[in-house]
Amino acid sequence: MAKITSEQAISNVVFTSLSDIHSIKVLEESIKSLSCREEASSKEDIEFLNDPRYKQFMEEKLKEDKKELEELKIQGSHPDALQPIVLLMGNSSLIQENVIDAIKKKIADDEHYGYDLEFREIDSSELNENFVLSLPKPKGTDGGLLVISHFSKFVDSFTPNDQIKLLCTIMRTHGVTPYGIGLVCTGWRIIFLENSEDENKWWPDSCVQYFGNKNCLYSYFVE
């Protein structure tokens, strides 16, 4: 289990949980730039911009970016339309204050991000089939962060298969993809909190193995 400071946790959560959003915004800027015809300032520039090879390259680049953007918005970058799950262990009260609340403020105040996210916080005792099936899409145009406390209680309440089913249902659903009907992202990203002094605490018979194998589980002990 990686040990990190609160400042590192903020950076890791933002980078990990919101990486798709950043990629989407980068692609949108690229498409906007490629769609605008450049102005030539010299004879050499005019010749270069009018070169059929350059035009073809720009058209292909624009087509590729639009395709990647569409796929990223619909299916995300993780396998099977899954989103990152972050597990933060340590003093949960301090994690709430120094990490979660700090992330909320950072995203709301920092124009560098410009993200529109819904934050929703629940106790794991609320996490059941009824909650998951009635969970609407995030109100934020960039999706949402679902912060769930007491990970151990969640693990103790369900079998590994039921844990996987519940979390997958939060993160994805069936819908129209560029390739037909398939799995699409709901927009929800999950952060679990676990109050623990044991930096090596682990759950051998749980969903952590499944999501770890899917390369979408990130675990940290916050000092």
N, CA, C and O of each residue as an XYZ file, in Angstrom:
892
protein
N       0.845     -1.190      0.000
C       0.000      0.000      0.000
C       0.891      1.254      0.000
O       1.724      1.419      0.891
N       0.721      2.110     -0.965
C       1.519      3.331     -1.054
C       1.103      4.323      0.027
O      -0.085      4.587      0.213
N       2.101      4.877      0.746
C       1.843      5.896      1.758
C       2.079      7.268      1.140
O       3.129      7.522      0.551
N       1.099      8.143      1.280
C       1.209      9.468      0.677
C       0.692     10.522      1.640
O      -0.035     10.211      2.584
N       1.070     11.769      1.399
C       0.576     12.891      2.195
C      -0.790     13.329      1.665
O      -1.240     12.877      0.612
N      -1.428     14.209      2.411
C      -2.720     14.739      1.966
C      -2.577     15.478      0.642
O      -3.436     15.369     -0.233
N      -1.484     16.234      0.499
C      -1.258     16.975     -0.738
C      -1.085     16.027     -1.922
O      -1.605     16.272     -3.011
N      -0.348     14.944     -1.694
C      -0.174     13.949     -2.758
C      -1.499     13.254     -3.078
O      -1.780     12.934     -4.233
N      -2.307     13.026     -2.043
C      -3.605     12.377     -2.246
C      -4.505     13.244     -3.123
O      -5.187     12.737     -4.014
N      -4.503     14.540     -2.869
C      -5.298     15.463     -3.696
C      -4.875     15.357     -5.153
O      -5.706     15.214     -6.049
N      -3.556     15.431     -5.372
C      -3.029     15.360     -6.734
C      -3.365     14.027     -7.394
O      -3.771     13.991     -8.556
N      -3.195     12.920     -6.648
C      -3.450     11.592     -7.203
C      -4.921     11.390     -7.550
O      -5.252     10.833     -8.597
N      -5.807     11.853     -6.650
C      -7.240     11.688     -6.901
C      -7.667     12.493     -8.124
O      -8.396     11.993     -8.981
N      -7.213     13.736     -8.202
C      -7.568     14.583     -9.347
C      -7.041     13.967    -10.640
O      -7.763     13.877    -11.634
N      -5.778     13.543    -10.619
C      -5.172     12.977    -11.826
C      -5.841     11.667    -12.222
O      -6.115     11.430    -13.399
N      -6.102     10.815    -11.227
C      -6.652      9.488    -11.503
C      -8.137      9.539    -11.846
O      -8.557      9.046    -12.893
N      -8.919     10.132    -10.968
C     -10.370     10.114    -11.141
C     -10.838     10.975    -12.304
O     -11.846     10.675    -12.943
N     -10.098     12.052    -12.575
C     -10.575     13.014    -13.571
C      -9.738     13.025    -14.847
O      -9.819     13.963    -15.640
N      -8.943     11.991    -15.040
C      -8.060     11.971    -16.213
C      -8.849     11.981    -17.521
O      -8.435     12.622    -18.487
N      -9.989     11.274    -17.560
C     -10.804     11.266    -18.770
C     -11.338     12.660    -19.085
O     -11.387     13.067    -20.246
N     -11.735     13.383    -18.047
C     -12.266     14.733    -18.255
C     -11.190     15.624    -18.859
O     -11.452     16.393    -19.784
N      -9.985     15.514    -18.330
C      -8.873     16.311    -18.863
C      -8.614     15.949    -20.327
O      -8.418     16.830    -21.164
N      -8.615     14.657    -20.627
C      -8.380     14.220    -22.001
C      -9.469     14.733    -22.940
O      -9.185     15.123    -24.072
N     -10.703     14.731    -22.469
C     -11.822     15.232    -23.280
C     -11.633     16.710    -23.599
O     -11.841     17.141    -24.733
N     -11.237     17.482    -22.591
C     -11.059     18.921    -22.805
C      -9.883     19.198    -23.740
O      -9.938     20.127    -24.545
N      -8.830     18.404    -23.639
C      -7.684     18.558    -24.543
C      -8.107     18.260    -25.984
O      -7.735     18.982    -26.908
N      -8.881     17.202    -26.165
C      -9.351     16.851    -27.503
C     -10.294     17.914    -28.059
O     -10.237     18.237    -29.246
N     -11.156     18.453    -27.211
C     -12.081     19.494    -27.667
C     -11.322     20.728    -28.139
O     -11.697     21.353    -29.131
N     -10.259     21.077    -27.428
C      -9.437     22.214    -27.844
C      -8.707     21.909    -29.143
O      -8.576     22.777    -30.006
N      -8.234     20.676    -29.279
C      -7.546     20.274    -30.505
C      -8.487     20.342    -31.703
O      -8.109     20.839    -32.764
N      -9.711     19.844    -31.537
C     -10.696     19.866    -32.612
C     -11.059     21.299    -32.987
O     -11.206     21.628    -34.164
N     -11.198     22.132    -31.981
C     -11.507     23.547    -32.231
C     -10.391     24.209    -33.030
O     -10.639     24.975    -33.961
N      -9.154     23.894    -32.643
C      -8.007     24.469    -33.335
C      -7.899     23.954    -34.763
O      -7.634     24.725    -35.685
N      -8.103     22.647    -34.949
C      -8.001     22.050    -36.284
C      -9.123     22.517    -37.204
O      -8.967     22.544    -38.425
N     -10.253     22.884    -36.609
C     -11.404     23.308    -37.406
C     -11.278     24.749    -37.882
O     -11.967     25.168    -38.811
N     -10.392     25.503    -37.238
C     -10.189     26.910    -37.609
C      -9.039     26.999    -38.607
O      -7.944     26.503    -38.342
N      -9.279     27.612    -39.720
C      -8.244     27.739    -40.743
C      -7.197     28.741    -40.294
O      -7.519     29.855    -39.884
N      -5.940     28.331    -40.377
C      -4.840     29.201    -39.982
C      -4.655     30.324    -40.991
O      -4.937     30.167    -42.179
N      -4.177     31.457    -40.497
C      -3.891     32.594    -41.366
C      -2.405     32.597    -41.715
O      -1.543     32.520    -40.839
N      -2.132     32.686    -42.991
C      -0.739     32.711    -43.441
C      -0.164     34.110    -43.311
O      -0.844     35.098    -43.592
N       1.088     34.191    -42.886
C       1.746     35.494    -42.712
C       2.853     35.728    -43.726
O       3.456     36.801    -43.764
N       3.115     34.717    -44.548
C       4.170     34.869    -45.549
C       3.862     33.980    -46.741
O       2.969     33.135    -46.683
N       4.607     34.176    -47.823
C       4.421     33.362    -49.020
C       4.695     31.895    -48.732
O       4.003     31.009    -49.234
N       5.724     31.650    -47.909
C       6.058     30.271    -47.557
C       4.924     29.616    -46.774
O       4.603     28.444    -46.973
N       4.320     30.409    -45.870
C       3.206     29.878    -45.083
C       2.024     29.544    -45.978
O       1.376     28.512    -45.801
N       1.745     30.414    -46.937
C       0.632     30.185    -47.858
C       0.841     28.886    -48.631
O      -0.079     28.081    -48.777
N       2.051     28.695    -49.119
C       2.358     27.485    -49.878
C       2.230     26.240    -49.001
O       1.736     25.200    -49.438
N       2.690     26.371    -47.743
C       2.625     25.222    -46.830
C       1.176     24.876    -46.492
O       0.790     23.708    -46.514
N       0.377     25.898    -46.179
C      -1.011     25.663    -45.789
C      -1.848     25.143    -46.951
O      -2.840     24.445    -46.744
N      -1.451     25.481    -48.163
C      -2.186     25.025    -49.337
C      -1.661     23.705    -49.901
O      -2.192     23.185    -50.882
N      -0.628     23.177    -49.280
C      -0.065     21.909    -49.725
C      -1.097     20.797    -49.486
O      -1.557     20.623    -48.357
N      -1.463     20.050    -50.521
C      -2.468     18.981    -50.367
C      -2.095     17.965    -49.294
O      -2.972     17.413    -48.629
N      -0.791     17.715    -49.123
C      -0.359     16.750    -48.106
C      -0.656     17.265    -46.706
O      -1.063     16.510    -45.823
N      -0.443     18.579    -46.518
C      -0.743     19.186    -45.220
C      -2.244     19.158    -44.962
O      -2.683     18.838    -43.857
N      -3.030     19.490    -45.979
C      -4.480     19.484    -45.822
C      -4.988     18.086    -45.478
O      -5.857     17.922    -44.622
N      -4.437     17.089    -46.153
C      -4.853     15.715    -45.892
C      -4.501     15.294    -44.467
O      -5.291     14.643    -43.784
N      -3.290     15.681    -44.029
C      -2.869     15.361    -42.669
C      -3.819     15.986    -41.654
O      -4.234     15.327    -40.701
N      -4.166     17.259    -41.855
C      -5.041     17.961    -40.915
C      -6.438     17.341    -40.909
O      -7.057     17.218    -39.851
N      -6.934     16.952    -42.076
C      -8.253     16.329    -42.147
C      -8.270     14.983    -41.428
O      -9.231     14.660    -40.729
N      -7.213     14.205    -41.599
C      -7.130     12.908    -40.935
C      -6.999     13.074    -39.422
O      -7.604     12.329    -38.651
N      -6.206     14.053    -39.010
C      -6.038     14.337    -37.580
C      -7.359     14.770    -36.954
O      -7.694     14.347    -35.847
N      -8.104     15.607    -37.658
C      -9.399     16.070    -37.159
C     -10.368     14.899    -37.034
O     -11.100     14.797    -36.049
N     -10.375     14.023    -38.021
C     -11.251     12.856    -38.009
C     -10.903     11.932    -36.843
O     -11.793     11.428    -36.159
N      -9.610     11.712    -36.619
C      -9.166     10.842    -35.533
C      -9.532     11.431    -34.173
O      -9.989     10.710    -33.286
N      -9.335     12.738    -34.009
C      -9.649     13.386    -32.732
C     -11.151     13.321    -32.443
O     -11.552     13.094    -31.301
N     -11.973     13.516    -33.458
C     -13.424     13.463    -33.261
C     -13.862     12.051    -32.864
O     -14.725     11.880    -32.003
N     -13.262     11.048    -33.495
C     -13.593      9.668    -33.152
C     -13.168      9.343    -31.724
O     -13.927      8.739    -30.966
N     -11.946      9.749    -31.359
C     -11.449      9.497    -30.006
C     -12.296     10.217    -28.967
O     -12.572      9.668    -27.900
N     -12.710     11.447    -29.275
C     -13.539     12.215    -28.349
C     -14.879     11.536    -28.126
O     -15.354     11.438    -26.995
N     -15.486     11.067    -29.209
C     -16.781     10.399    -29.100
C     -16.668      9.144    -28.240
O     -17.506      8.907    -27.370
N     -15.631      8.338    -28.483
C     -15.447      7.110    -27.726
C     -15.166      7.403    -26.255
O     -15.667      6.706    -25.373
N     -14.366      8.434    -25.993
C     -14.009      8.781    -24.622
C     -15.221      9.265    -23.837
O     -15.382      8.919    -22.667
N     -16.066     10.060    -24.470
C     -17.260     10.562    -23.793
C     -18.245      9.441    -23.498
O     -18.932      9.464    -22.477
N     -18.313      8.465    -24.387
C     -19.312      7.406    -24.237
C     -18.809      6.242    -23.396
O     -19.524      5.739    -22.530
N     -17.570      5.815    -23.654
C     -17.076      4.585    -23.030
C     -15.910      4.786    -22.073
O     -15.529      3.847    -21.374
N     -15.328      5.994    -22.022
C     -14.191      6.230    -21.150
C     -12.934      5.557    -21.666
O     -12.933      4.980    -22.754
N     -11.869      5.631    -20.893
C     -10.581      5.090    -21.332
C     -10.233      3.753    -20.689
O      -9.285      3.091    -21.111
N     -10.998      3.346    -19.661
C     -10.731      2.075    -18.996
C     -11.478      0.933    -19.686
O     -12.482      1.169    -20.357
N     -11.005     -0.278    -19.528
C     -11.674     -1.420    -20.163
C     -13.122     -1.573    -19.689
O     -13.439     -1.310    -18.529
N     -13.977     -1.995    -20.589
C     -15.372     -2.328    -20.260
C     -16.153     -1.148    -19.703
O     -17.070     -1.333    -18.903
N     -15.796      0.066    -20.119
C     -16.504      1.288    -19.700
C     -16.452      1.508    -18.190
O     -17.336      2.156    -17.631
N     -15.436      0.982    -17.534
C     -15.271      1.207    -16.098
C     -14.569      2.532    -15.853
O     -13.868      3.051    -16.722
N     -14.766      3.070    -14.657
C     -14.111      4.304    -14.242
C     -13.142      3.976    -13.102
O     -13.255      2.919    -12.481
N     -12.195      4.869    -12.825
C     -11.272      4.617    -11.714
C     -12.004      4.537    -10.372
O     -12.942      5.293    -10.118
N     -11.565      3.616     -9.526
C     -12.023      3.538     -8.140
C     -10.812      3.833     -7.262
O      -9.791      3.152     -7.358
N     -10.925      4.841     -6.413
C      -9.830      5.219     -5.525
C     -10.202      4.841     -4.094
O     -11.287      5.180     -3.620
N      -9.301      4.137     -3.405
C      -9.496      3.767     -2.003
C      -8.480      4.531     -1.168
O      -7.273      4.330     -1.304
N      -8.982      5.414     -0.296
C      -8.126      6.210      0.589
C      -8.259      5.692      2.013
O      -9.350      5.703      2.584
N      -7.133      5.231      2.594
C      -7.124      4.712      3.949
C      -6.362      5.652      4.875
O      -5.511      6.426      4.438
N      -6.687      5.569      6.165
C      -6.038      6.413      7.157
C      -7.076      6.964      8.114
O      -8.102      6.328      8.354
N      -6.818      8.135      8.659
C      -7.794      8.803      9.522
C      -8.858      9.422      8.627
O      -8.616     10.443      7.985
N     -10.038      8.805      8.584
C     -11.052      9.222      7.621
C     -11.531     10.655      7.843
O     -11.892     11.339      6.885
N     -11.537     11.118      9.098
C     -11.952     12.503      9.368
C     -10.974     13.486      8.745
O     -11.372     14.487      8.150
N      -9.673     13.182      8.894
C      -8.660     14.053      8.302
C      -8.668     13.950      6.778
O      -8.467     14.946      6.084
N      -8.899     12.750      6.264
C      -8.986     12.579      4.810
C     -10.152     13.388      4.259
O     -10.040     14.030      3.215
N     -11.274     13.348      4.975
C     -12.439     14.118      4.547
C     -12.106     15.612      4.502
O     -12.424     16.303      3.534
N     -11.467     16.089      5.554
C     -11.168     17.524      5.652
C     -10.035     17.945      4.733
O     -10.146     18.944      4.022
N      -8.942     17.187      4.745
C      -7.728     17.620      4.044
C      -7.648     17.179      2.581
O      -6.866     17.722      1.801
N      -8.466     16.188      2.220
C      -8.409     15.685      0.834
C      -9.720     15.937      0.094
O      -9.747     16.674     -0.892
N     -10.807     15.324      0.567
C     -12.081     15.430     -0.149
C     -12.573     16.873     -0.213
O     -12.892     17.379     -1.289
N     -12.633     17.533      0.945
C     -13.104     18.926      0.950
C     -12.162     19.837      0.170
O     -12.596     20.794     -0.471
N     -10.868     19.529      0.232
C      -9.884     20.324     -0.507
C     -10.056     20.147     -2.018
O      -9.895     21.100     -2.781
N     -10.383     18.930     -2.441
C     -10.619     18.673     -3.866
C     -11.854     19.444     -4.345
O     -11.847     20.041     -5.422
N     -12.899     19.423     -3.540
C     -14.107     20.180     -3.891
C     -13.776     21.652     -4.115
O     -14.187     22.254     -5.107
N     -13.025     22.218     -3.174
C     -12.674     23.636     -3.266
C     -11.765     23.897     -4.461
O     -11.919     24.893     -5.168
N     -10.820     22.994     -4.676
C      -9.870     23.159     -5.772
C     -10.585     23.192     -7.118
O     -10.307     24.042     -7.964
N     -11.505     22.258     -7.299
C     -12.226     22.179     -8.563
C     -13.167     23.363     -8.738
O     -13.352     23.866     -9.847
N     -13.768     23.807     -7.618
C     -14.702     24.930     -7.703
C     -13.994     26.259     -7.941
O     -14.522     27.125     -8.637
N     -12.795     26.428     -7.364
C     -12.121     27.733     -7.402
C     -11.058     27.866     -8.478
O     -10.770     28.975     -8.930
N     -10.470     26.747     -8.896
C      -9.329     26.812     -9.812
C      -9.818     26.828    -11.263
O     -10.336     25.830    -11.764
N      -9.648     27.959    -11.923
C     -10.091     28.089    -13.308
C      -9.294     27.205    -14.251
O      -9.715     26.951    -15.379
N      -8.142     26.736    -13.787
C      -7.313     25.853    -14.614
C      -8.075     24.581    -14.991
O      -7.893     24.030    -16.077
N      -8.940     24.121    -14.061
C      -9.688     22.903    -14.322
C     -10.976     23.206    -15.074
O     -11.225     22.634    -16.135
N     -11.777     24.083    -14.542
C     -13.037     24.408    -15.196
C     -13.975     23.219    -15.298
O     -14.718     23.098    -16.271
N     -13.949     22.335    -14.295
C     -14.781     21.141    -14.318
C     -16.140     21.418    -13.687
O     -16.252     22.181    -12.727
N     -17.157     20.793    -14.235
C     -18.508     20.873    -13.679
C     -18.875     19.479    -13.187
O     -19.344     18.639    -13.956
N     -18.656     19.242    -11.890
C     -18.839     17.915    -11.302
C     -19.861     17.941    -10.176
O     -19.934     18.903     -9.412
N     -20.638     16.889    -10.084
C     -21.499     16.708     -8.921
C     -20.755     15.880     -7.886
O     -20.196     14.832     -8.209
N     -20.747     16.350     -6.641
C     -20.170     15.590     -5.532
C     -21.315     15.009     -4.704
O     -22.236     15.721     -4.305
N     -21.238     13.715     -4.459
C     -22.253     13.078     -3.631
C     -21.547     12.183     -2.627
O     -20.666     11.407     -2.996
N     -21.930     12.287     -1.357
C     -21.271     11.529     -0.298
C     -22.292     10.667      0.439
O     -23.349     11.147      0.846
N     -21.960      9.388      0.603
C     -22.851      8.470      1.300
C     -22.033      7.574      2.226
O     -20.816      7.455      2.083
N     -22.714      6.957      3.166
C     -22.125      5.900      3.982
C     -22.355      4.584      3.249
O     -23.359      4.419      2.555
N     -21.427      3.657      3.404
C     -21.553      2.393      2.684
C     -22.807      1.619      3.080
O     -23.241      0.735      2.341
N     -23.399      1.936      4.235
C     -24.643      1.273      4.631
C     -25.790      1.639      3.686
O     -26.786      0.920      3.610
N     -25.651      2.746      2.972
C     -26.671      3.166      2.005
C     -26.482      2.506      0.649
O     -27.365      2.553     -0.207
N     -25.327      1.893      0.466
C     -24.985      1.320     -0.833
C     -25.587     -0.071     -0.971
O     -25.038     -1.055     -0.476
N     -26.711     -0.132     -1.646
C     -27.381     -1.415     -1.881
C     -28.011     -1.378     -3.268
O     -27.858     -0.400     -4.000
N     -28.712     -2.435     -3.624
C     -29.270     -2.532     -4.978
C     -30.275     -1.424     -5.260
O     -30.281     -0.854     -6.351
N     -31.131     -1.111     -4.278
C     -32.129     -0.058     -4.477
C     -31.464      1.288     -4.747
O     -31.891      2.039     -5.623
N     -30.410      1.584     -3.979
C     -29.702      2.848     -4.176
C     -29.085      2.906     -5.570
O     -29.217      3.904     -6.279
N     -28.418      1.835     -5.949
C     -27.709      1.814     -7.237
C     -28.672      1.935     -8.406
O     -28.415      2.685     -9.348
N     -29.783      1.199     -8.353
C     -30.731      1.212     -9.466
C     -31.470      2.541     -9.593
O     -31.952      2.890    -10.671
N     -31.555      3.276     -8.491
C     -32.262      4.567     -8.525
C     -31.300      5.753     -8.635
O     -31.729      6.907     -8.643
N     -30.005      5.464     -8.719
C     -29.021      6.549     -8.799
C     -29.096      7.212    -10.176
O     -28.846      6.558    -11.188
N     -29.440      8.507    -10.226
C     -29.518      9.174    -11.531
C     -28.135      9.509    -12.061
O     -27.145      9.406    -11.336
N     -28.064      9.908    -13.323
C     -26.806     10.362    -13.873
C     -26.369     11.619    -13.134
O     -27.217     12.364    -12.641
N     -25.073     11.871    -13.045
C     -24.596     13.068    -12.349
C     -25.182     14.347    -12.959
O     -25.404     14.431    -14.167
N     -25.423     15.321    -12.110
C     -25.939     16.601    -12.586
C     -24.853     17.412    -13.293
O     -25.154     18.250    -14.143
N     -23.593     17.160    -12.939
C     -22.503     17.892    -13.563
C     -22.303     17.485    -15.010
O     -22.423     16.308    -15.349
N     -22.002     18.444    -15.859
C     -21.781     18.127    -17.272
C     -20.535     17.274    -17.472
O     -20.402     16.602    -18.495
N     -19.610     17.296    -16.491
C     -18.404     16.471    -16.555
C     -18.518     15.204    -15.728
O     -17.531     14.490    -15.554
N     -19.703     14.915    -15.217
C     -19.894     13.706    -14.425
C     -19.955     13.998    -12.937
O     -20.310     15.100    -12.518
N     -19.603     12.993    -12.143
C     -19.703     13.160    -10.700
C     -18.734     12.280     -9.943
O     -18.223     11.294    -10.472
N     -18.487     12.650     -8.690
C     -17.661     11.868     -7.778
C     -18.550     11.372     -6.642
O     -19.158     12.168     -5.927
N     -18.618     10.061     -6.485
C     -19.384      9.458     -5.403
C     -18.407      9.020     -4.319
O     -17.630      8.086     -4.513
N     -18.452      9.702     -3.177
C     -17.549      9.415     -2.061
C     -18.287      8.512     -1.074
O     -19.347      8.876     -0.563
N     -17.724      7.337     -0.811
C     -18.394      6.339      0.028
C     -17.509      6.007      1.222
O     -16.370      5.574      1.047
N     -18.013      6.202      2.419
C     -17.232      5.925      3.627
C     -17.389      4.472      4.057
O     -18.334      3.788      3.661
N     -16.430      4.007      4.890
C     -16.454      2.675      5.502
C     -16.435      1.552      4.463
O     -17.408      0.817      4.296
N     -15.317      1.443      3.781
C     -15.173      0.396      2.767
C     -15.320     -0.997      3.368
O     -15.954     -1.866      2.769
N     -14.738     -1.217      4.548
C     -14.813     -2.545      5.178
C     -16.256     -2.976      5.412
O     -16.606     -4.142      5.229
N     -17.082     -2.029      5.816
C     -18.491     -2.352      6.069
C     -19.174     -2.800      4.768
O     -20.011     -3.702      4.772
N     -18.806     -2.162      3.677
C     -19.347     -2.553      2.370
C     -18.908     -3.975      2.018
O     -19.716     -4.791      1.576
N     -17.626     -4.260      2.217
C     -17.093     -5.593      1.902
C     -17.771     -6.659      2.759
O     -18.093     -7.742      2.271
N     -17.986     -6.347      4.045
C     -18.590     -7.319      4.961
C     -20.069     -7.568      4.660
O     -20.622     -8.587      5.072
N     -20.707     -6.645      3.947
C     -22.156     -6.724      3.730
C     -22.542     -7.510      2.488
O     -23.695     -7.918      2.347
N     -21.588     -7.727      1.581
C     -21.918     -8.377      0.318
C     -20.838     -9.373     -0.090
O     -19.684     -9.263      0.325
N     -21.226    -10.333     -0.898
C     -20.243    -11.245     -1.465
C     -19.401    -10.485     -2.490
O     -19.828     -9.437     -2.976
N     -18.216    -10.991     -2.825
C     -17.396    -10.315     -3.842
C     -18.148    -10.084     -5.148
O     -18.032     -9.017     -5.751
N     -18.918    -11.081     -5.589
C     -19.666    -10.916     -6.842
C     -20.717     -9.817     -6.742
O     -20.919     -9.061     -7.692
N     -21.384     -9.728     -5.599
C     -22.380     -8.675     -5.412
C     -21.710     -7.299     -5.309
O     -22.247     -6.306     -5.799
N     -20.547     -7.247     -4.675
C     -19.793     -5.988     -4.627
C     -19.465     -5.510     -6.035
O     -19.660     -4.342     -6.369
N     -18.970     -6.423     -6.846
C     -18.597     -6.094     -8.226
C     -19.816     -5.605     -9.002
O     -19.747     -4.608     -9.719
N     -20.921     -6.310     -8.852
C     -22.142     -5.955     -9.578
C     -22.620     -4.557     -9.197
O     -22.976     -3.763    -10.067
N     -22.628     -4.255     -7.901
C     -23.097     -2.952     -7.437
C     -22.214     -1.821     -7.972
O     -22.718     -0.816     -8.473
N     -20.898     -1.993     -7.861
C     -19.985     -0.935     -8.291
C     -20.002     -0.763     -9.810
O     -19.946      0.360    -10.312
N     -20.077     -1.870    -10.533
C     -20.142     -1.782    -11.996
C     -21.420     -1.070    -12.435
O     -21.402     -0.289    -13.387
N     -22.524     -1.336    -11.746
C     -23.790     -0.700    -12.096
C     -23.741      0.795    -11.856
O     -24.380      1.561    -12.577
N     -22.982      1.224    -10.839
C     -22.807      2.663    -10.599
C     -22.056      3.308    -11.757
O     -22.401      4.408    -12.190
N     -21.034      2.629    -12.255
C     -20.119      3.231    -13.214
C     -20.533      3.100    -14.672
O     -20.086      3.876    -15.516
N     -21.383      2.124    -14.973
C     -21.695      1.897    -16.385
C     -23.107      1.360    -16.561
O     -23.727      0.855    -15.625
N     -23.592      1.483    -17.781
C     -24.904      0.955    -18.141
C     -24.848      0.560    -19.610
O     -23.801      0.678    -20.247
N     -25.959      0.095    -20.146
C     -26.010     -0.252    -21.564
C     -26.572      0.921    -22.355
O     -27.507      1.591    -21.916
N     -25.999      1.157    -23.511
C     -26.450      2.259    -24.346
C     -25.842      2.163    -25.727
O     -25.246      1.152    -26.097
N     -26.002      3.227    -26.478
C     -25.512      3.256    -27.854
C     -24.052      3.697    -27.869
O     -23.708      4.751    -27.335
N     -23.208      2.891    -28.479
C     -21.796      3.206    -28.647
C     -21.519      3.416    -30.136
O     -22.397      3.166    -30.961
N     -20.316      3.872    -30.495
C     -19.996      4.012    -31.922
C     -20.058      2.697    -32.686
O     -20.045      2.679    -33.917
N     -20.126      1.586    -31.935
C     -20.118      0.269    -32.578
C     -21.431     -0.489    -32.366
O     -21.500     -1.693    -32.613
N     -22.465      0.210    -31.911
C     -23.743     -0.434    -31.656
C     -24.082     -0.403    -30.174
O     -23.492      0.376    -29.425
N     -25.020     -1.233    -29.739
C     -25.404     -1.288    -28.335
C     -24.291     -1.954    -27.536
O     -23.795     -3.019    -27.904
N     -23.910     -1.310    -26.440
C     -22.844     -1.854    -25.609
C     -22.777     -1.129    -24.286
O     -23.725     -0.445    -23.902
N     -21.663     -1.271    -23.581
C     -21.482     -0.652    -22.272
C     -21.042      0.795    -22.433
O     -20.148      1.105    -23.219
N     -21.686      1.672    -21.673
C     -21.340      3.094    -21.705
C     -21.187      3.609    -20.274
O     -21.796      3.074    -19.347
N     -20.382      4.633    -20.104
C     -20.154      5.211    -18.773
C     -21.365      6.007    -18.306
O     -22.020      6.689    -19.094
N     -21.650      5.908    -17.016
C     -22.705      6.743    -16.431
C     -22.184      8.128    -16.076
O     -22.962      9.075    -15.959
N     -20.870      8.251    -15.904
C     -20.281      9.525    -15.488
C     -19.870      9.532    -14.028
O     -19.172     10.445    -13.585
N     -20.299      8.513    -13.263
C     -19.927      8.453    -11.843
C     -18.550      7.816    -11.669
O     -18.238      6.785    -12.265
N     -17.737      8.464    -10.833
C     -16.443      7.929    -10.415
C     -16.503      7.717     -8.910
O     -17.147      8.494     -8.205
N     -15.846      6.680     -8.408
C     -16.015      6.270     -7.013
C     -14.749      6.505     -6.199
O     -13.644      6.184     -6.636
N     -14.931      7.074     -5.005
C     -13.853      7.191     -4.024
C     -14.334      6.537     -2.731
O     -15.354      6.943     -2.173
N     -13.612      5.537     -2.257
C     -13.926      4.892     -0.983
C     -13.013      5.442      0.099
O     -11.839      5.716     -0.150
N     -13.552      5.603      1.299
C     -12.767      5.987      2.478
C     -12.786      4.824      3.470
O     -13.803      4.155      3.651
N     -11.647      4.604      4.100
C     -11.553      3.547      5.113
C     -10.754      4.064      6.297
O      -9.583      4.421      6.167
N     -11.408      4.099      7.456
C     -10.742      4.566      8.672
C      -9.881      3.427      9.223
O     -10.412      2.416      9.683
N      -8.557      3.587      9.176
C      -7.678      2.497      9.601
C      -6.297      3.038      9.942
O      -5.806      3.977      9.314
N      -5.680      2.427     10.951
C      -4.297      2.742     11.291
C      -3.333      1.740     10.664
O      -2.116      1.911     10.731
N      -3.884      0.705     10.063
C      -3.071     -0.355      9.465
C      -2.832     -0.047      7.992
O      -3.736     -0.189      7.169
N      -1.628      0.370      7.665
C      -1.326      0.744      6.277
C      -1.304     -0.463      5.347
O      -1.348     -0.307      4.127
N      -1.237     -1.668      5.915
C      -1.198     -2.884      5.100
C      -2.535     -3.626      5.082
O      -2.618     -4.771      4.636
N      -3.550     -2.973      5.562
C      -4.865     -3.606      5.600
C      -5.309     -3.970      4.189
O      -5.146     -3.197      3.245
N      -5.869     -5.157      4.074
C      -6.281     -5.618      2.755
C      -7.494     -6.515      2.888
O      -7.826     -6.953      3.989
N      -8.155     -6.791      1.783
C      -9.374     -7.583      1.770
C      -9.205     -8.690      0.730
O      -9.584     -8.511     -0.427
N      -8.641     -9.830      1.131
C      -8.325    -10.884      0.160
C      -9.541    -11.482     -0.528
O      -9.449    -11.913     -1.677
N     -10.674    -11.516      0.153
C     -11.881    -12.096     -0.436
C     -12.889    -10.977     -0.684
O     -13.884    -10.848      0.028
N     -12.609    -10.167     -1.716
C     -13.454     -9.004     -1.987
C     -13.321     -8.600     -3.448
O     -12.676     -9.284     -4.243
N     -13.941     -7.479     -3.783
C     -13.918     -6.972     -5.155
C     -12.581     -6.344     -5.537
O     -12.370     -6.030     -6.708
N     -11.674     -6.154     -4.579
C     -10.425     -5.456     -4.890
C      -9.587     -6.222     -5.917
O      -8.890     -5.617     -6.732
N      -9.659     -7.546     -5.874
C      -8.893     -8.333     -6.843
C      -9.435     -8.119     -8.259
O      -8.672     -7.960     -9.211
N     -10.748     -8.119     -8.378
C     -11.364     -7.948     -9.702
C     -10.999     -6.604    -10.313
O     -10.535     -6.533    -11.451
N     -11.213     -5.538     -9.547
C     -10.945     -4.201    -10.095
C      -9.441     -3.936    -10.210
O      -9.005     -3.154    -11.054
N      -8.663     -4.589     -9.361
C      -7.211     -4.489     -9.508
C      -6.755     -5.108    -10.817
O      -5.900     -4.555    -11.509
N      -7.325     -6.255    -11.155
C      -6.985     -6.914    -12.417
C      -7.457     -6.117    -13.622
O      -6.895     -6.235    -14.710
N      -8.486     -5.307    -13.427
C      -8.991     -4.447    -14.497
C      -8.195     -3.142    -14.610
O      -8.463     -2.309    -15.475
N      -7.209     -2.984    -13.717
C      -6.361     -1.777    -13.707
C      -7.162     -0.489    -13.504
O      -6.859      0.549    -14.092
N      -8.190     -0.583    -12.657
C      -8.947      0.635    -12.373
C      -9.120      0.867    -10.870
O      -9.951      1.678    -10.461
N      -8.337      0.157    -10.043
C      -8.364      0.364     -8.598
C      -7.043      0.964     -8.143
O      -5.973      0.441     -8.456
N      -7.127      2.082     -7.391
C      -5.945      2.779     -6.905
C      -6.075      2.952     -5.397
O      -7.010      3.597     -4.923
N      -5.140      2.377     -4.641
C      -5.235      2.377     -3.177
C      -4.081      3.155     -2.563
O      -2.929      3.006     -2.972
N      -4.401      3.988     -1.573
C      -3.390      4.814     -0.912
C      -3.652      4.888      0.579
O      -4.803      4.928      1.013
N      -2.581      4.907      1.365
C      -2.678      5.174      2.792
C      -2.246      6.618      2.997
O      -1.101      6.974      2.719
N      -3.166      7.453      3.485
C      -2.890      8.884      3.634
C      -2.369      9.153      5.036
O      -3.065      8.904      6.021
N      -1.144      9.661      5.128
C      -0.526      9.927      6.430
C      -1.046     11.235      7.020
O      -0.637     11.624      8.114
